[in-house]
Amino acid sequence: MYKYLFFKYILSCVIFIIIWMLLNYFTTLHAGIKGAITAISIFVFSPKIKRIDTLSGKKLQTKWFFSKKVHTK
């Protein structure tokens, strides 16, 4: 379970840095506006991980913007 949460936070940081650098390179927006755009983008593009209870036990369900399937482990 912890490796999925670690993956989620590392991926969120990578997405943040990429989007921030792209906005910094292509635009001259104020830092607050860049931060808001980056935060909204992270919310949309980061994987969503939640714990579900099944008859066989607790499992993690991962849903990502780039994947049409819901992955369960």
Secondary structure, DSSP 8 states (H G I E B T S, - for coil): -HHHHHHHHHHHHHHHHHHHHHHHHH----HHHHHHHHHHHHHHHS-EEEEEEETTEEEEEEE-TT-SSEEE-
